[in-house]
Every structure is written in C-alpha cells, then in structure tokens.
C-alpha cells in the first residue's frame, strides 16, 4: 500500500543537533509504544497526533540528550506516518548496541489512556515497515522493542499483534497465530505486606489459577499470593521477591505453561 508520509518539515520537526549516523541495511523493524499516557482524543483529532510527535522529539532531545527524535517513523491512528529520523539513518530508540539491527517504528499508544492500537494505526505501522523494506534495505523481521531488551514496550496489545505476525486488520498477515500478550500492567506493584486489594489483583490471581497454581481468586494479595508469586518467579528464573511488577505480570500471561 502507498504510504501517507508526513515529512519532517510538514510536522514542524526541529533540526537535529548533529549529523545522523548512516544505516545501510537492517534485519527489519522493531515496534514501539510511547510508554506513557496517550490522550484518546488523538483518535478523532489529528492535530493532537502532530503535537504529540513534537513533544516526543522535544523529550528525546532535551531530556535524553539525543540529537533528534529516536524513532525512524511514527504511526498515528489516521493511517498516517510521520517521518522521524527516516531511511538510512541510525535510530536511537532500540537500546544501546541494538540500533543497527532494526529500524524503530512507534505506534502512538501508551500504558494509559489509549492502549489498543486502532486499525488505522496498524495499517500505518505496516506502511512504514513496507517503506523501510522497499526503500531502506530493511529485512523481513518484525519484532517488539522488548525482544532482546528489558522493557514492557510495545505494551501488551501491540506486542500481541506483533506476535500474531503483524497482520493487516483486513487480513493478509503472515505467520502462525500465537496466544495474546499480557493485558497492560496496572501501574502499581502487587505486594504483601500490607495486603494489596483490587481488580488488578483478582485479574492476576485468576490467570495464575488458570495456569493451574493453587491460589484463591479473592482480589486480596496476601501471604498466599506472595508465596505463589515467589514460586512462579523461581520457575521463570527471575528475582523471587514475591512482588508482581511489570516483568512478573507479563510472564504470567506470556511464559510457556510448565
């Protein structure tokens, strides 16, 4: 499909602070999310998408100290693609030592507010990927930022789509369907003491019970839940602190049964 590309000039990008490093070819693309709250109104108001992309560039340049926005391209819900660093330029968002392997494509969803990528955004991500393949010597890989890097990015819903083979919403995707990823992390640690109570606790307990752990699904994270958590963490070979944080939460849904 033809890409609806918004040039740097069109979205009002700042000039980079230095020269970009050349990127001759890559294995493919890594998909990202913002990691913060995204105003759901961007789905209806495209000007908010443009403002958000500008704010991301400002954060990367003024907060991270990067020479430019860290992404190669940014996809919005309106099936439009913002040019970030663009083709044949080394991104900065994949992590130290990992940027030469893949272009970085951001979908404008986050860990609060707008969580689920609309169909138009998925189309735009794929249009950006096709663009890198056709014009930027990108390989066939489509991975999430978390593949090979310790992060929750690109979030549960977007990563589940990547794992399904990144199909276009109207079909045409390749790959074998896989189980969906974890729901978004609730934003607080589930721990004891004191007892943590809430629907997020109940959701985690229910999934652990589904995985055949002996646990009460009562919405109260007390000593029993903590002990189950610790045993699960040891099974997964991660820190057995008995606290359900982002890594333990994600593995509850995505780790193979066993």
C-alpha positions as CSV (number, residue, x, y, z in Angstrom):
1,X,0.0,0.0,0.0
2,X,1.1,3.6,-0.6
3,X,2.4,5.3,2.4
4,X,0.7,8.5,3.6
5,X,4.0,10.1,4.8
6,X,4.2,13.4,6.7
7,X,7.6,14.9,6.2
8,X,9.7,16.4,8.9
9,X,9.0,19.8,7.5
10,X,5.3,19.2,7.5
11,X,5.1,18.3,11.1
12,X,7.4,21.0,12.3
13,X,10.4,18.9,13.3
14,X,13.4,20.6,14.9
15,X,16.7,20.4,13.1
16,X,18.9,17.7,14.5
17,X,21.8,18.8,16.8
18,X,24.3,16.9,14.7
19,X,24.8,14.5,11.8
20,X,22.9,11.2,11.8
21,X,24.9,8.0,11.5
22,X,24.3,6.2,8.3
23,X,22.4,2.9,8.4
24,X,22.9,0.9,5.2
25,X,20.6,-2.1,6.0
26,X,18.8,-3.8,8.9
27,X,17.3,-7.2,9.8
28,X,13.9,-5.5,9.9
29,X,11.9,-3.3,12.2
30,X,11.2,-3.1,16.0
31,X,7.8,-1.8,17.0
32,X,7.5,0.6,20.0
33,X,4.9,2.4,22.1
34,X,5.2,5.7,24.0
35,X,5.4,4.1,27.5
36,X,3.3,6.9,28.9
37,X,-0.3,8.2,28.8
38,X,-1.7,8.9,25.3
39,X,-4.7,11.1,25.1
40,X,-7.5,9.0,23.5
41,X,-8.7,12.2,21.7
42,X,-5.9,11.7,19.2
43,X,-8.1,9.1,17.5
44,X,-10.5,11.9,16.5
45,X,-8.2,14.9,16.3
46,X,-5.2,14.5,14.1
47,X,-3.7,17.8,15.3
48,X,-3.1,16.2,18.6
49,X,-1.1,13.5,16.9
50,X,1.2,16.1,15.4
51,X,1.6,17.9,18.8
52,X,2.4,14.5,20.5
53,X,5.1,13.8,17.9
54,X,6.7,17.2,18.5
55,X,6.6,16.6,22.3
56,X,8.3,13.3,21.8
57,X,11.1,14.9,19.8
58,X,11.5,17.5,22.5
59,X,11.7,14.9,25.2
60,X,14.3,12.9,23.3
61,X,16.4,15.9,22.5
62,X,16.0,17.9,25.7
63,X,15.5,15.0,28.2
64,X,17.5,12.2,26.7
65,X,20.2,14.3,25.2
66,X,19.8,12.7,21.8
67,X,20.5,14.6,18.6
68,X,16.9,14.0,17.3
69,X,13.8,12.0,17.9
70,X,14.8,8.5,18.5
71,X,12.4,6.7,16.1
72,X,12.7,6.2,12.4
73,X,8.9,6.6,11.8
74,X,5.8,7.3,13.9
75,X,2.4,5.8,13.1
76,X,-0.8,7.5,14.1
77,X,-4.5,6.3,14.2
78,X,-5.3,8.2,11.0
79,X,-3.3,5.8,8.8
80,X,-0.5,8.5,8.5
81,X,3.2,8.0,9.1
82,X,5.4,10.8,10.5
83,X,8.9,10.8,9.3
84,X,11.3,10.6,12.3
85,X,14.9,10.1,11.5
86,X,13.8,8.4,8.3
87,X,15.5,6.0,6.0
88,X,19.2,5.0,6.2
89,X,19.7,6.8,9.5
90,X,20.6,5.1,12.7
91,X,17.7,5.2,15.3
92,X,18.3,5.7,19.0
93,X,15.2,4.1,20.5
94,X,16.0,0.4,20.3
95,X,18.6,0.4,23.1
96,X,22.4,0.7,23.3
97,X,24.1,-1.7,20.9
98,X,20.8,-2.6,19.2
99,X,20.1,0.2,16.9
100,X,22.0,-1.1,13.9
101,X,19.8,-4.2,13.8
102,X,16.4,-2.7,13.2
103,X,14.6,0.5,12.2
104,X,12.4,1.8,15.1
105,X,8.7,2.4,14.4
106,X,6.5,4.0,17.1
107,X,2.8,3.4,17.3
108,X,1.1,6.3,19.2
109,X,-0.4,4.1,22.0
110,X,0.8,4.1,25.6
111,X,0.4,2.4,29.0
112,X,-2.6,4.6,29.9
113,X,-5.3,6.4,28.0
114,X,-5.2,5.0,24.5
115,X,-4.0,1.4,25.0
116,X,-5.4,-0.5,22.0
117,X,-4.0,0.4,18.6
118,X,-6.8,1.4,16.2
119,X,-6.9,-0.3,12.8
120,X,-5.6,2.9,11.1
121,X,-2.5,2.8,13.3
122,X,-1.8,-0.8,12.5
123,X,-2.1,0.0,8.8
124,X,0.3,2.9,9.3
125,X,2.9,0.8,11.1
126,X,2.8,-1.7,8.3
127,X,3.0,1.0,5.7
128,X,6.1,2.3,7.5
129,X,7.6,-1.2,7.5
130,X,6.9,-1.7,3.8
131,X,8.6,1.7,3.2
132,X,11.7,0.6,5.0
133,X,11.8,-2.7,3.1
134,X,11.3,-1.1,-0.3
135,X,13.5,2.0,0.1
136,X,15.7,1.4,3.2
137,X,17.0,-2.1,2.7
138,X,15.2,-3.5,5.8
139,X,14.9,-7.2,6.2
140,X,11.7,-9.2,7.0
141,X,11.9,-9.2,10.8
142,X,9.1,-7.5,12.7
143,X,9.8,-7.6,16.4
144,X,8.7,-5.8,19.6
145,X,11.1,-3.5,21.4
146,X,11.1,-6.0,24.3
147,X,12.6,-8.7,22.1
148,X,16.2,-8.7,23.3
149,X,15.8,-5.7,25.6
150,X,14.4,-5.5,29.2
151,X,11.3,-3.4,28.7
152,X,7.5,-3.7,28.5
153,X,7.5,-1.8,25.2
154,X,5.5,-2.0,23.0
155,X,2.8,-2.9,25.6
156,X,0.5,-5.9,25.7
157,X,-2.0,-5.2,22.9
158,X,0.6,-4.0,20.4
159,X,3.0,-6.8,21.2
160,X,0.3,-9.4,20.9
161,X,-0.4,-8.1,17.4
162,X,3.3,-8.4,16.6
163,X,3.4,-12.0,17.9
164,X,0.5,-12.9,15.7
165,X,2.6,-12.0,12.6
166,X,1.5,-8.3,12.4
167,X,-1.5,-8.9,10.1
168,X,-3.3,-6.1,8.4
169,X,-6.6,-5.6,10.1
170,X,-8.5,-6.6,6.9
171,X,-6.4,-9.7,6.6
172,X,-3.3,-10.6,4.6
173,X,-0.9,-11.1,7.5
174,X,1.6,-14.0,7.6
175,X,2.7,-16.2,10.4
176,X,1.2,-18.6,12.9
177,X,-1.2,-17.1,15.4
178,X,0.0,-17.1,19.0
179,X,-1.7,-16.5,22.3
180,X,-2.4,-12.9,23.1
181,X,0.1,-10.9,25.2
182,X,-0.5,-9.7,28.7
183,X,-3.0,-7.0,29.5
184,X,-1.5,-3.6,30.3
185,X,0.4,-3.6,33.6
186,X,-1.9,-1.9,36.2
187,X,0.7,0.7,37.1
188,X,1.2,-0.4,40.7
189,X,3.1,-3.2,42.4
190,X,1.1,-6.1,43.8
191,X,2.8,-7.0,47.1
192,X,2.4,-8.0,50.7
193,X,2.7,-6.7,53.4
194,X,0.3,-4.9,53.6
195,X,-2.4,-6.7,51.7
196,X,-3.0,-5.2,48.3
197,X,-6.6,-5.3,47.2
198,X,-8.3,-4.6,43.8
199,X,-9.5,-5.9,40.5
200,X,-5.9,-6.0,39.2
201,X,-5.0,-8.5,42.0
202,X,-8.1,-10.6,41.1
203,X,-7.1,-10.5,37.4
204,X,-3.5,-11.8,38.2
205,X,-4.9,-14.4,40.6
206,X,-7.3,-15.7,38.0
207,X,-4.6,-16.1,35.4
208,X,-2.4,-17.9,37.9
209,X,-5.3,-20.2,38.7
210,X,-5.8,-20.8,35.0
211,X,-2.1,-21.8,34.9
212,X,-3.0,-24.4,37.5
213,X,-1.4,-22.7,40.5
214,X,-3.3,-23.3,43.7
215,X,-4.4,-19.8,44.7
216,X,-7.5,-18.1,46.0
217,X,-9.1,-15.6,43.5
218,X,-10.4,-13.1,46.0
219,X,-8.8,-9.8,45.0
220,X,-6.6,-9.7,48.1
221,X,-2.8,-10.1,47.6
222,X,-1.7,-11.6,50.9
223,X,0.8,-14.2,52.1
224,X,-0.7,-17.0,49.9
225,X,-0.4,-14.8,46.7
226,X,3.1,-13.7,47.6
227,X,4.2,-17.3,48.1
228,X,2.7,-18.4,44.8
229,X,4.3,-15.4,43.1
230,X,7.7,-16.4,44.5
231,X,7.5,-20.0,43.3
232,X,6.4,-18.8,39.9
233,X,9.3,-16.3,39.8
234,X,11.8,-19.1,40.6
235,X,10.3,-21.2,37.9
236,X,10.9,-18.3,35.5
237,X,14.4,-17.7,36.8
238,X,13.7,-14.0,37.7
239,X,14.1,-12.2,41.0
240,X,11.9,-14.0,43.6
241,X,10.9,-11.0,45.6
242,X,7.2,-12.0,45.8
243,X,6.1,-8.8,44.1
244,X,4.1,-8.7,40.9
245,X,5.9,-6.0,38.9
246,X,5.9,-5.4,35.1
247,X,8.1,-8.4,34.3
248,X,6.2,-10.9,36.5
249,X,2.9,-9.6,35.3
250,X,3.9,-10.1,31.6
251,X,5.3,-13.6,32.2
252,X,2.1,-14.6,33.9
253,X,0.4,-14.4,30.5
254,X,3.2,-15.0,28.1
255,X,5.5,-17.6,29.6
256,X,5.0,-21.1,28.3
257,X,2.9,-23.4,30.5
258,X,5.0,-25.7,32.6
